[in-house]
Amino acid sequence: MDRIIVTGGGALKGEIPIAGAKNACLALMPATLLSEEPLTLTNAPRLSDIKTMTELLTSLGAEASSLQDGQVLAMSSHDINNHIADYDIVRKMRASNLVLGPMLARLGHAVVSLPGGCAIGARPMDLHIHGLEALGAEIELRDGYLHARAPKGLKGAVFEMNFASVGATENIVMAATLAKGTTVLKNAAREPEIVDLVACLRKMGAHIDGEGTSEITIEGVDRLHGATHPVVTDRIELGTYMLAPAIAGGEVECIGGRVDLVRAFVEKLDAAGISVEETARGLKVSRRGGRLSAVDVTTAPFPGFPTDLQAQMMAMLCTADGVSVLEERIFENRFMHAPELTRMGADIDVQGGTATVTGVKKLKGAPVMATDLRASVSLILAGLAAQGETVVNRVYHLDRGYEQLVRKLKGVGANIERVSDT
Ligand code: UD1
């Protein structure tokens, strides 16, 4: 199994290209199931989660090829000859559940395994189910699988979610594009990945309004056609690399970065003492000098502070001057990085969904391990400024969400290596 070794020390300088968004791509790919015509995605990230979604789509009968070194995904769902999303694939990745809405809309039936346990909380699917039921689907849970049918086809309806779930919004919007009549989704999620999905569905011929607000209206059409669509910039990868010079010092330009994707995050960086400048090519990030200041952070659905940047932000606050309070409001049990950061010398007290971080002057390298993607990368970031060597195990988590992480950080002068035991 591979490990990543980071030796903390020098300031960083240079540029890092930001890839297309994993989470947008994982929602865009199942949209191929809505049409018989080809869907091509450009600016796709090269990640193991994208391979998992490709595997799932091809298991259903779709064709998918990866071109231009994986940056272009050419898909076609002319023939969907299987309607069962198998547990063996779904258990690897929760986003597999995004095939449910499109399959139901296109075929009138779908059987999708429940994703099962997840390291960052229970993560149920009740909102996906109730939303699709509101559109006329009949859904039963048997043997760990959701058996969904829409014998009379889906019909537009008004549905209000009691929480703005990203995945449920995506599933319901995709299903509603082929439903009869108009669907109004209230308290919809407003994430940029949903705006990107809607832009693509519109190119495919869908009639949708209100994306990026909490009310999305979808007028069903008889069929969707093919399209080509570039995947939006990955705001979580962007935020992660913006934190690299914030933690290690120096100046890094994140190519393709946009403030509108990470505004709440940039406000917190500014309060901590980090400069973010918009350039013609992206965002230039530098540390204003001296020790960073503590800031309080509460995660929230977009446009709030993203839960997917909470672990990385905590890594930065470990060495800020003062006490920072981080509140995790999206997922329960999402502080698994805290004990590992503590092993590196951080002072963190976790009580339920609140972590209190008292800044220390310096972290010290240590062997560490994390159980999810963002927690793992937070340990790499912490290692960039820690004294000595940090060895991060279970690197496969990082491969799910960060393409060429070692190369990108090496490119700005970080002392980082990936080593294989075999
Ligand atoms: C997506 C992102 C993930 C991010 C999360 C929140 C993808 C592939 N993943 O995940 O990286 O951390 O948004 O920004 O886009 N919930 C329910 N019932 C449901 C659905 C969700 O109670 O039917 C709860 C979940 O348990 C969780 C919260 O809502 O506590 C957020 O989930 P949701 O917004 O659905 O996140 P995902 O789409 O799974």
Residues whose N, C-alpha, C, O or C-beta is under 5 A from the ligand:
A	BS01	UD1	N23 L26 A95 A122 R123 P124 M125 D126 L127 H128 A164 S165 V166 G167 A168 T307 D308 I330 F331
